[in-house]
Amino acid sequence: MIQLRMGVADVARTRFGYSPLAEVVQSLYQLSSPRVAALHRPWWEATRGGLGGVDMPLLRAVLPAGAFVADFLFAAASHPGGIDEQLRLVAEADVAAIRADVEAVWGREPLPGPARELIAEGSAGARRLAEVLRRYWTVAIEPHWPRLRAVLEDDLAYRAAQLTTGGVDALLSDLHPEVSVRGDVLRIDKPRHTVDHDLAGDGLRLVPSVFAWPRLMVDKAPGRAATLVYACRGVGRLWGRDADNAGCDDGALGALLGQSRAAILDCLALPKSTTELAGELGQSPPSVSFHLSVLRRSGLVTSWRSGRRVLYRRTHLADELVAASD
């Protein structure tokens, strides 16, 4: 059992944020497992042909499917920057920390050859690992990043609504079946771990992840916020029918709403901006914006701001209309 004791300062410093490197790490953890989860098999089928140019033995040596993930990767993935900044942190990671972390993830098992070579290279090994991770990102994650980001942003919008309506207890208790809240203690049901830690004002960082499903990963290192990488909602929509056929307008729905609005609804199984919709549908942004306004007034589309973008997603009522038209 992991117990994280939270004070008022920790609650105030609770933050959400998705991470490109977290998706890299979690997807590699999937590939190191005996079998890729059935939910992610479509991704695996689309990706594995391009992995021939990636040093996968090195990545599996650093990220085996064990009980722990190397802390220096957690630290980089927790950084709020983009993939370039996160990989820079990997390239600059302390050599002694890399050695200790890699030895920790293998425990009593002997280190595989690629891990020993990485450690022997010192700082050059850290830079090489960052480049291999970049190559993997380019092949396995970047082509799917718009879809992945849409699911992650949808999860963040849901969590924000939870926080508003139910408070911090409701938010944390709904993250994952292993997570519960008792008073000021965040309890995480991990039988292989025995931890009782006071966050002491460092705060809590919550990182939704597509490839974490169905797991929950926890990191707590001195001097930085505790991090929970949890499986985000909506992963089932990512590789399914809606994702594959987005933009294909439906005859019955088109007859009811008009072809343009039906096509917009079909695209909005995952959140998208006006510009993204216009690009997918071959329509002008002003035209898409007009149709979105009509759909929103009709209760078929909801919207929220994410950074500089306004994202749109169809409502449950619209989901039922699209399903019925199928």
N, C-alpha and C positions, 0 to 999 in steps of 0.2 A: 504494500500500500504506500502510495506517495501522498503526503499531506503538506499542503502549502498554506501557511498561516498569513492571512491578509489583514493589514491595517487600513485605516481610512486613506492614507497616502497611496497605498497600493491600488485600492479601488479607483481613486482619482487618476491614477496613471495606467489604467487598463486601456490598451489600444488594440485596434484591429489593423491588419494590413497583409495583403497577399504578396507573394515573393516568387519571382521567376526561378531563382536558384532552389527554392524549396520544391518546386515542381520537378526540377532536374534530380534532386536528391531522392525525392519520394518515388519517382518513376524508376530510377536506378535500383532502389530497394525492391521494387516490384520485380525487376528483371533478375535480381540476385536470388529471389525466392524460387522454390522448386517449380511453381506454376504461376503464370501471370493470372491475376484475378479475372474471372469470366467477364466482368463488366468492362475491363480494359482490353479484351482480346481484339476488338476492331482496331484500336490504336496500335497494338503490337503487330498485327498483320500488315498495317500500312507503313510501319516504321522499320521492321527488322531488316528489310532488304537494303536499307541505306546505312546500316551499322557496320558494314564491312570495313569502312575507312576510319572507324573509331577504335581506339585502344581499349576495348571492353575488358580484357583481362586486368588492366590497371584499375579501371573503375570498380570492377567487382572485388578487387583486392582491398580497395579503400572503403567500399560500401557493401560488405557481406550482409546477408539476411540474418542478422543476429539480434540480440536484445538491445544493442546500443548503436548509435550513429556518432561518427567522429565529431567531437565538439567544435573543432575549427570550421567544419562545414556548417554546423548549426549557427555559429557566430556570424559567418558571412551571409547565410540565408536570412538571418534576422535583420540584416541591415536594410533600411527602407529604400535604398537606391535601386536602380535597375540592374539588369544582368551584367553590364560592363563593370559597374562599381562593385558588385558582389564578387565577380571573378577576380577583380583586382585585389580584394581582401584575401582570397584564396592564394593568389600568387605571392602575396606578401606575408603569408602566415608564418609564425615562428616555427623554425625547424624542430626544436625540441618538443613543441606542442603537437606537431604532426606525428612525430615518432610515438609520443605517449598515447595519443588518441588512437592511432592505428593499432598499437599493441593492445589497447584496452578493448577495441571492438573484436579482436580475435581471441582475447582471454588466454586460456591455457593452450590453445591450438598454435602450432608453429606458423609464423608469417609466411604467406605465399611469396614466390620469387618476385613478382612485380612490386609488392609492398616493400620488400627488402631493398630492391633497387631504387625505389622512390626515396626511401629514407637515406640511403647512401649518397644520393645526389645532393642532399642538403637543399639550399635555397633554389638551385636549378631544378630540383625535383618538384618543388612547390609551383614554380612557373610552368613546368611541363604539365603538371596535373591541371592547372587552370586552363591551359590550351586544349587539353583533351576534353575537359568539361565543356568548353566553348564549342568544340566540334560536335559533341553529343547534343548540346542545346540546338545547334543549327539543324541537325538531322532529325532529332526526335521530338523537340518541343516547339521550336519557333514556327514551323509550318502550321501548327494547331493553336498557336498562342491567342489569336483573336477569339476562338471558341472557348478556350480555357479561361481567358480573362473575363469573358461574359458570364460564365458560371460563377467565377469567384466574386465578381461585382454583384451578382444577384444574391449571393450568400451574404455579403456585407450589408446590402440593403435590408435583408430579412433580419439580420442581427440588430441593426440599428432600430428597427421597428420593435423588436423584442425588448431592447433596453428601454425604449420610451414607454412601453405599455406595462412591462413586468418588472423592470429594475434589474440590477446586477445578478441577483439570485436566479431569476428566471432565465437570464441570458446564459449564465455558466452551466446551469443544470441541464440545458437543452443541447449542449455542444456535442456530447457523445455519451453512449451508455455507461462508459467507465467513469464519467465525471459526476460528482454530486457536491452539494454545498451543505455544510453543517455549521451554523453560526458564522464565525470568521475563518473557517477552515475549508479550503478547496481540496476535496478528496479525489484521488485518481486510483482506481482499482487496478494496480499492476502487481500481481502476486510475486513476481520475481524481483521486486524492488522494495526496499524498506527505507523510506526517506521521511523525515519530519523537519520541515524547513520554514523559517520565518522570512518572508520576502523583504521585511525591514525597509520598506519604502522604495525598493527597486522597481516595483510595478509588475505588470503582467502583459505580455504581448500574445495575442491570439492570431494565428496564421491559418486561414482556411486553405485547404489543398485538395486538388482533384485526385491526385495519385496516392494520397494518404489512405483513401478508402480501402478497407474498412477500419484502419488502425488509428490510434492516437499516439503522438510522440511528444515527450516532455523534455525540456532542457532547462537547467538552472545552473548557471555559473556565476561565481562572485563578480559583483560590479556591473551586472547587466540584468535586465528584466527577465523573469522566468518566461519561457516560451512554450506554448501549446500549439502544436501543429495538428489540426483536426480535419477530418473528412468533411468537406463542404456539402451542402445540399445540392440537389439537381444534377448529380453526376450521371444519373440514368438517362438524362436528356442529351448528353454530350455526344455520344456515338450512335444514337438511335435514329429512328425514322425522321424526326423533326430536323435533326442536324444535317442528315444526308439529302433531304428533299426540300430544304429551305428555299423559298422563292418560287416554288411550283404552285401556281394558283389553282384553286379547286373550282370545278364547274358549279357545284351546288352552292358553295359559299360565295362564289363570284356573282351568281345570279341574285343572291340576297343582298350583298353589300357593294357590289361592283368589283371588277377584276383587280383594280389597283389596291383597294382596301383589303380584299381577300389575300392578295399576295403579301401585303405588309404584315397582316396577322400571321400568315404562314411563316414569315421570316422571324417573327418575334417569340419563338419558343425560348430563345436565349436573348438577353438584353442587347440592344444595339442603339447607336446614335442615329440621328437623321442622316448624317453624311454616309455612314456605313450602309444604311438601308438604300439610299439613293444609288450608291455604287453597285450594290447587289442587284437592284431591280432595273437599273438603267433609266431611272427617272431623275428629274431635277430636284435638288434639295427643297426649294420652295413648294413644289407639288407634294412631296412626301410630307413636309411639315403641315400642309393644309389637311391632308388625309389623317395624319396623326391627331390633329386637333379634333376632328370629327369623331374619331374612334375613342379618344379620351373622354369627350363629353358623353359618349354613349356607354361608358363603363367597360369598354373592351380593351383599353390600354391604360397602363399606369406609367408614371415617369418619376425620375429622381435625378439629382445632380451627383456626379462622381468626378471630383476635381473640376476640370474645365469642361467636361462633357455632360450633356443631358442624355440619360439612357431611357429607353422605352422597352416595356415588356408587356405581353398580353396578360390579361387578368384571368382568373379562374373561369369566369363566364365565357371569355373568348376561347379558353382551352376546350371547354365543352362544345362550343360551336364548331371548332376545327375538328374535334374528334367525331362529332356527329356527321359532319360532312364527309369524313373518310368512309 
